[in-house]
Amino acid sequence: MDEKLEKLLQDETFLQTLLSKETDAEVQAFLKENEIELTLEEIAAVKAGVEASLSSDSEELSAADLENVVGGASADTIGKIVNAVCDAIGKVGDLVHKWTRGRW
């Protein structure tokens, strides 16, 4: 799954389509179409982590954030999700910079 996800995260069209999804179920269905299986709970945890990292100046997660992320997923799964989210955030930043011609 890691290789597949890494390849997809480098695809601008994939990222645009993924970010256009409005619900966790839509995200799950889209990922499943691309052979990536995540539970709704894992997607919610990723979403919460991304939102927290974008809205906070702190690089550390609070105890509540950690509790929400860990909530039953394996450490290996969490590691894969965190790596994918970090990569995705970097790609989104690059895309925003490209689309706005560096004005943001």
Backbone as a chain_set.jsonl record, in Angstrom:
{"seq": "MDEKLEKLLQDETFLQTLLSKETDAEVQAFLKENEIELTLEEIAAVKAGVEASLSSDSEELSAADLENVVGGASADTIGKIVNAVCDAIGKVGDLVHKWTRGRW", "coords": {"N": [[0.822, -1.193, 0.0], [2.017, 1.214, 0.663], [3.78, 1.968, -1.465], [1.961, 2.298, -3.556], [0.327, 4.353, -2.505], [2.234, 6.407, -2.173], [2.923, 6.87, -4.85], [0.438, 7.735, -5.856], [0.102, 10.089, -4.361], [1.83, 11.763, -5.593], [0.583, 12.448, -7.847], [-1.009, 15.019, -9.321], [-3.667, 15.314, -10.201], [-4.962, 13.259, -8.805], [-4.618, 14.187, -6.143], [-6.069, 16.623, -6.24], [-8.639, 15.65, -6.753], [-9.037, 14.019, -4.496], [-8.962, 15.956, -2.437], [-11.244, 17.324, -3.034], [-13.336, 15.883, -2.088], [-16.104, 15.705, 0.108], [-17.089, 14.309, 2.33], [-16.201, 11.809, 4.808], [-16.937, 9.284, 3.97], [-17.059, 9.595, 1.196], [-14.365, 10.078, 0.69], [-13.32, 7.621, 1.528], [-14.515, 5.88, -0.355], [-13.396, 6.857, -2.738], [-10.653, 6.393, -2.254], [-10.751, 3.611, -2.072], [-11.425, 2.959, -4.701], [-8.983, 3.419, -5.777], [-7.497, 1.376, -4.812], [-6.787, 1.547, -2.092], [-7.285, 0.813, 1.154], [-8.904, 2.137, 3.818], [-10.312, 2.566, 7.033], [-13.327, 4.267, 8.109], [-12.823, 5.404, 10.569], [-10.019, 5.626, 10.573], [-9.692, 7.44, 8.491], [-11.019, 9.652, 9.575], [-9.289, 10.155, 11.708], [-6.943, 10.87, 10.346], [-7.867, 13.151, 9.037], [-8.474, 14.788, 11.257], [-5.913, 15.074, 12.308], [-4.608, 16.441, 10.206], [-6.142, 18.808, 10.107], [-5.589, 19.808, 12.663], [-2.833, 20.211, 12.479], [-2.728, 22.181, 10.551], [-4.087, 24.272, 11.722], [-2.777, 24.97, 13.988], [-0.023, 26.515, 15.636], [1.774, 25.104, 17.002], [3.998, 22.333, 16.958], [3.559, 20.057, 18.295], [1.369, 17.422, 19.292], [-1.543, 17.477, 21.283], [-2.424, 15.718, 24.35], [-5.049, 14.842, 24.095], [-5.361, 14.9, 21.306], [-3.54, 12.905, 20.556], [-4.743, 10.701, 21.786], [-7.114, 10.545, 20.296], [-6.111, 9.937, 17.765], [-4.793, 7.489, 18.116], [-6.798, 5.741, 18.954], [-7.406, 2.826, 18.482], [-6.311, 1.889, 16.154], [-3.571, 0.144, 14.649], [-0.082, 0.569, 15.487], [1.571, 0.441, 13.274], [-0.207, 1.028, 11.18], [-0.942, 3.626, 11.912], [1.545, 4.872, 11.656], [1.942, 4.654, 8.871], [-0.197, 6.197, 7.985], [0.409, 8.712, 9.1], [2.834, 9.265, 7.778], [1.873, 9.368, 5.147], [0.098, 11.534, 5.351], [1.843, 13.631, 6.014], [3.404, 13.714, 3.694], [1.366, 14.335, 1.881], [0.548, 16.871, 2.801], [2.816, 18.361, 2.222], [2.811, 18.104, -0.573], [0.367, 19.359, -1.185], [0.937, 21.931, -0.314], [2.961, 22.584, -2.149], [1.423, 22.5, -4.496], [-0.449, 24.562, -4.022], [1.278, 26.73, -3.926], [2.221, 26.644, -6.546], [-0.198, 27.0, -8.014], [-0.976, 29.515, -7.177], [0.996, 31.024, -8.016], [3.058, 31.607, -6.257], [2.042, 33.621, -4.642], [0.873, 33.15, -2.228]], "CA": [[0.0, 0.0, 0.0], [2.857, 2.395, 0.754], [4.247, 2.358, -2.792], [0.785, 2.763, -4.296], [-0.065, 5.641, -1.949], [3.275, 7.376, -2.512], [2.778, 7.183, -6.272], [-0.784, 8.524, -6.028], [0.282, 11.414, -3.768], [2.605, 12.571, -6.524], [-0.308, 12.716, -8.971], [-1.746, 16.251, -9.053], [-5.092, 15.066, -10.427], [-5.417, 12.458, -7.67], [-4.717, 15.063, -4.975], [-7.183, 17.548, -6.428], [-9.876, 14.894, -6.603], [-9.139, 13.621, -3.094], [-9.275, 17.122, -1.621], [-12.574, 17.818, -3.371], [-14.332, 15.044, -1.416], [-16.657, 16.445, 1.237], [-17.355, 13.466, 3.491], [-15.265, 10.708, 5.011], [-17.394, 8.165, 3.139], [-16.624, 9.876, -0.182], [-12.912, 9.863, 0.677], [-13.113, 6.18, 1.61], [-14.887, 5.282, -1.639], [-12.4, 7.268, -3.728], [-9.423, 5.654, -1.975], [-10.996, 2.207, -2.418], [-11.312, 2.885, -6.167], [-7.554, 3.461, -6.073], [-6.909, 0.219, -4.134], [-6.295, 1.898, -0.768], [-8.346, 0.488, 2.102], [-8.845, 2.766, 5.131], [-11.614, 2.619, 7.69], [-13.807, 5.627, 8.354], [-12.134, 5.891, 11.761], [-8.669, 6.032, 10.161], [-9.835, 8.665, 7.69], [-11.352, 10.721, 10.522], [-8.068, 10.456, 12.457], [-6.061, 11.606, 9.433], [-8.485, 14.465, 8.849], [-8.278, 15.544, 12.493], [-4.494, 15.403, 12.385], [-4.311, 17.475, 9.21], [-6.771, 20.05, 10.554], [-4.849, 20.29, 13.823], [-1.521, 20.709, 12.057], [-2.915, 23.4, 9.772], [-4.666, 25.337, 12.533], [-1.991, 25.192, 15.193], [1.367, 26.912, 15.454], [2.581, 24.126, 17.712], [4.307, 21.116, 16.218], [3.246, 18.929, 19.15], [-0.029, 17.065, 19.466], [-1.976, 17.415, 22.677], [-2.76, 14.361, 24.802], [-6.355, 14.509, 23.502], [-5.128, 14.606, 19.891], [-2.901, 11.589, 20.485], [-5.758, 9.714, 22.144], [-8.025, 10.422, 19.154], [-5.421, 9.306, 16.642], [-4.449, 6.118, 18.437], [-8.08, 5.107, 19.143], [-7.688, 1.453, 18.111], [-5.546, 1.493, 14.978], [-2.245, -0.369, 14.999], [1.007, 1.542, 15.371], [2.03, 0.398, 11.884], [-1.19, 1.758, 10.383], [-0.805, 5.041, 12.26], [2.783, 5.337, 11.03], [1.697, 4.803, 7.442], [-1.106, 7.326, 7.797], [1.15, 9.935, 9.401], [3.75, 9.501, 6.655], [1.08, 9.775, 3.98], [-0.425, 12.876, 5.601], [2.966, 14.571, 5.895], [3.707, 13.826, 2.268], [0.248, 15.025, 1.232], [0.595, 18.285, 3.174], [3.881, 18.952, 1.41], [2.353, 18.18, -1.967], [-0.67, 20.387, -1.263], [1.635, 23.215, -0.232], [3.6, 22.812, -3.444], [0.382, 22.797, -5.478], [-0.974, 25.901, -3.749], [2.314, 27.674, -4.355], [2.223, 26.626, -8.009], [-1.45, 27.561, -8.527], [-1.087, 30.946, -6.851], [2.232, 31.618, -8.529], [3.859, 32.068, -5.13], [1.471, 34.777, -3.959], [0.418, 32.756, -0.884]], "C": [[0.864, 1.253, 0.0], [3.309, 2.895, -0.616], [3.103, 2.943, -3.618], [0.39, 4.157, -3.823], [0.955, 6.72, -2.288], [3.158, 7.808, -3.972], [1.559, 8.073, -6.507], [-0.624, 9.941, -5.478], [1.134, 12.336, -4.639], [1.793, 12.97, -7.747], [-1.207, 13.908, -8.637], [-3.252, 16.055, -9.211], [-5.687, 14.263, -9.272], [-5.613, 13.347, -6.447], [-5.887, 16.03, -5.09], [-8.515, 16.842, -6.212], [-10.088, 14.484, -5.151], [-9.567, 14.797, -2.224], [-10.65, 17.701, -1.926], [-13.683, 17.024, -2.681], [-14.793, 15.733, -0.138], [-16.894, 15.597, 2.482], [-16.306, 12.363, 3.589], [-15.639, 9.511, 4.145], [-16.983, 8.366, 1.684], [-15.125, 9.653, -0.322], [-12.619, 8.363, 0.67], [-13.405, 5.501, 0.271], [-13.848, 5.615, -2.712], [-11.085, 6.507, -3.517], [-9.576, 4.179, -2.354], [-10.912, 1.996, -3.929], [-9.856, 2.839, -6.6], [-6.774, 2.42, -5.269], [-6.239, 0.553, -2.806], [-7.45, 1.716, 0.203], [-8.073, 1.176, 3.438], [-10.247, 2.75, 5.727], [-12.038, 4.076, 7.841], [-13.125, 6.236, 9.572], [-10.721, 6.367, 11.42], [-8.717, 7.321, 9.36], [-10.14, 9.849, 8.597], [-10.117, 11.131, 11.322], [-7.085, 11.255, 11.609], [-6.577, 13.033, 9.257], [-8.263, 15.348, 10.08], [-6.818, 15.965, 12.647], [-4.094, 16.503, 11.42], [-4.877, 18.815, 9.66], [-6.016, 20.644, 11.735], [-3.506, 20.87, 13.412], [-1.638, 21.999, 11.266], [-3.405, 24.562, 10.626], [-3.825, 25.691, 13.746], [-0.573, 25.604, 14.833], [2.311, 25.908, 16.094], [2.81, 22.902, 16.847], [3.958, 19.876, 17.036], [1.748, 18.699, 19.21], [-0.349, 17.046, 20.952], [-2.272, 15.963, 23.037], [-4.091, 13.921, 24.202], [-6.203, 14.157, 22.029], [-4.524, 13.215, 19.726], [-3.9, 10.487, 20.791], [-6.714, 9.474, 20.977], [-7.376, 9.68, 18.004], [-5.196, 7.832, 16.912], [-5.683, 5.243, 18.528], [-8.328, 3.707, 18.626], [-6.946, 1.004, 16.867], [-4.166, 1.01, 15.433], [-1.195, 0.717, 14.793], [1.523, 1.591, 13.935], [1.101, 1.19, 10.977], [-1.071, 3.249, 10.635], [0.457, 5.619, 11.609], [2.616, 5.567, 9.54], [0.817, 6.012, 7.16], [-0.369, 8.637, 8.025], [2.114, 10.261, 8.267], [2.999, 9.989, 5.422], [0.554, 11.197, 4.148], [0.682, 13.915, 5.46], [3.34, 14.789, 4.435], [2.616, 14.617, 1.551], [0.255, 16.515, 1.55], [1.67, 19.004, 2.363], [3.467, 19.113, -0.038], [1.293, 19.26, -2.143], [-0.039, 21.766, -1.206], [2.312, 23.565, -1.547], [2.574, 23.192, -4.508], [-0.195, 24.197, -5.276], [0.021, 26.958, -4.214], [2.329, 27.787, -5.887], [0.99, 27.326, -8.571], [-1.562, 29.057, -8.283], [0.135, 31.72, -7.328], [3.04, 32.281, -7.409], [3.278, 33.24, -4.371], [0.962, 34.444, -2.572], [1.603, 32.387, -0.054]], "O": [[0.486, 2.258, -0.602], [3.235, 4.09, -0.903], [3.268, 3.96, -4.292], [0.145, 5.044, -4.64], [0.577, 7.834, -2.654], [3.283, 8.993, -4.281], [1.629, 9.045, -7.26], [-1.151, 10.891, -6.057], [1.15, 13.55, -4.437], [2.26, 13.74, -8.585], [-2.07, 13.81, -7.765], [-4.028, 16.588, -8.417], [-6.792, 14.556, -8.815], [-6.65, 13.276, -5.787], [-6.62, 16.23, -4.121], [-9.412, 17.378, -5.561], [-11.199, 14.591, -4.633], [-10.439, 14.65, -1.368], [-11.166, 18.498, -1.143], [-14.841, 17.442, -2.687], [-13.982, 16.279, 0.609], [-16.898, 16.132, 3.591], [-15.625, 12.028, 2.619], [-14.765, 8.804, 3.645], [-16.599, 7.409, 1.012], [-14.662, 9.109, -1.324], [-11.777, 7.89, -0.094], [-12.637, 4.651, -0.181], [-13.467, 4.75, -3.502], [-10.475, 6.036, -4.477], [-8.65, 3.57, -2.889], [-10.392, 0.979, -4.389], [-9.527, 2.292, -7.653], [-5.566, 2.549, -5.066], [-5.247, -0.072, -2.431], [-8.475, 2.389, 0.089], [-7.107, 0.832, 4.119], [-11.24, 2.901, 5.015], [-11.226, 4.992, 7.718], [-12.876, 7.441, 9.611], [-10.276, 7.398, 11.924], [-7.871, 8.197, 9.537], [-9.584, 10.932, 8.411], [-9.915, 12.316, 11.587], [-6.467, 12.203, 12.093], [-5.811, 13.995, 9.32], [-7.905, 16.519, 9.953], [-6.531, 17.086, 13.068], [-3.326, 17.398, 11.775], [-4.191, 19.835, 9.607], [-5.825, 21.859, 11.799], [-3.086, 21.902, 13.934], [-0.731, 22.83, 11.308], [-3.162, 25.72, 10.286], [-4.15, 26.638, 14.462], [0.006, 25.116, 13.862], [3.498, 25.863, 15.773], [1.929, 22.484, 16.095], [4.051, 18.759, 16.528], [0.956, 19.642, 19.183], [0.477, 16.648, 21.774], [-2.359, 15.095, 22.169], [-4.249, 12.755, 23.838], [-6.841, 13.221, 21.548], [-4.945, 12.445, 18.863], [-3.904, 9.45, 20.128], [-7.084, 8.333, 20.7], [-8.028, 8.877, 17.337], [-5.39, 7.005, 16.02], [-5.599, 4.062, 18.19], [-9.489, 3.422, 18.335], [-6.959, -0.187, 16.557], [-3.666, 1.426, 16.478], [-1.395, 1.658, 14.025], [1.872, 2.66, 13.436], [1.557, 1.933, 10.108], [-1.095, 4.047, 9.699], [0.432, 6.727, 11.075], [3.097, 6.566, 9.005], [1.058, 6.759, 6.212], [-0.503, 9.571, 7.234], [2.2, 11.412, 7.84], [3.442, 10.913, 4.74], [0.562, 11.979, 3.197], [0.475, 14.964, 4.85], [3.565, 15.92, 4.003], [2.91, 15.468, 0.712], [-0.004, 17.337, 0.671], [1.458, 20.117, 1.88], [3.74, 20.14, -0.66], [1.309, 19.994, -3.131], [-0.424, 22.664, -1.954], [2.244, 24.705, -2.005], [2.812, 24.087, -5.319], [-0.406, 24.931, -6.242], [-0.36, 27.958, -4.821], [2.436, 28.881, -6.442], [1.097, 28.143, -9.485], [-2.164, 29.782, -9.075], [0.277, 32.915, -7.069], [3.619, 33.354, -7.582], [3.963, 33.811, -3.522], [0.647, 35.351, -1.802], [1.451, 32.024, 1.112]]}, "num_chains": 1, "name": "protein.A"}
